[in-house]
Amino acid sequence: MAAAFDLTSIRRGEMKDPEVFPGDTVVVDGSGNKKTQRDLMQSLPLASIFLAL
C-alpha cells in the first residue's frame, strides 16, 4: 500500500501526522529549489579556491 501526504499541511496542523509502523518505508520527495540551493552551498567552498588565486 502507498500513500502521499502534504508535509506543509501536517506542519501547520491542518492534517494529523500519519501513523508510521515498524517495517514501513518512508520516501520524502524533496523540493527542486532546495536541492539547487544545497548544491550551490556545497560548491561555494570549492569556488573560493579559485577566488584566492
Secondary structure, 3 states (H helix, E strand, C coil): CCCCCCHHHHHHCCCCCCCCCCCCCCCCCCCHHHHHHHHHHHHHHHHHHHHCC
